[in-house]
Amino acid sequence: MAWHDVTETSAVAEGQVLGVTIGEEMIALYRIEGVFYATSNICTHAFALMSDGYLEDDCIECPVHQALFHVPTGEARSRIAKRPLKTYPVKVENDRLMVEITETAKV
């Protein structure tokens, strides 16, 4: 596992979502009530960027089919989506957002 320096904390405004790419991983970054979160940026129901979705409270709605996910846990909260979003650990160091990505071996 490796921590990746992604962006300044100010790049993710309160109640907003920012899409970033770390290596081959497409990540959505969130700031909810001052806490930072990271999930996969791809909806598990159909290909859509979660960073284009609608964030309300601590849930993100897919912009295509309105699948709903709980940001802190990735849990699917609608009948449309069956699989959760992948979540990633986030920490702040010197006003920088760091996201932990598990490195997978290439076969």
VENTAWO-V436448 format. One record per residue. N is the residue number from 0. PHI is phi as a letter, one per 30 degrees, with the letter a starting at -180 (999 if undefined). OMEGA is omega in whole degrees, 0 to 359 (NA if undefined). NEAR is the number of other C-alpha atoms within 12 Angstrom. Layout:
n = <N;N>
phi = <PHI;PHI>
omega = <OMEGA;OMEGA>
near = <NEAR;NEAR>
This chain:
n = <0;1;2;3;4;5;6;7;8;9;10;11;12;13;14;15;16;17;18;19;20;21;22;23;24;25;26;27;28;29;30;31;32;33;34;35;36;37;38;39;40;41;42;43;44;45;46;47;48;49;50;51;52;53;54;55;56;57;58;59;60;61;62;63;64;65;66;67;68;69;70;71;72;73;74;75;76;77;78;79;80;81;82;83;84;85;86;87;88;89;90;91;92;93;94;95;96;97;98;99;100;101;102;103;104;105;106>
phi = <999;b;d;c;d;c;a;d;d;d;d;c;d;e;i;c;b;b;d;b;b;b;i;c;c;c;c;c;c;b;b;b;h;i;c;c;b;b;b;e;c;c;d;d;d;a;d;a;d;d;d;c;d;c;c;b;h;c;b;c;c;d;d;c;c;i;d;c;b;d;d;d;c;i;e;d;b;b;d;d;c;c;c;d;d;d;c;b;d;b;b;c;b;h;i;c;d;c;b;c;c;d;d;c;d;d;c>
omega = <182;175;181;175;189;184;174;179;181;179;180;182;177;178;181;179;178;176;178;175;177;185;178;183;173;189;171;178;183;168;182;182;176;180;180;178;175;175;169;179;182;178;179;181;180;184;175;179;179;179;174;184;183;179;176;185;181;178;177;179;178;182;184;185;178;171;186;181;175;186;184;184;185;184;174;183;176;180;182;182;179;183;179;170;174;177;182;174;179;172;179;175;178;180;176;176;178;179;180;180;175;178;179;180;177;180;NA>
near = <12;16;21;26;23;32;25;20;28;21;21;29;18;22;26;33;35;35;28;30;24;27;18;13;25;29;35;40;46;44;32;24;16;16;23;37;41;44;43;41;40;35;37;30;27;20;18;23;33;43;32;24;30;26;29;21;19;28;32;46;37;35;23;23;22;27;35;34;40;31;41;30;22;34;26;27;24;22;15;20;25;18;23;28;36;29;30;33;27;30;24;24;16;12;16;20;31;27;37;25;27;18;14;11;6;4;3>
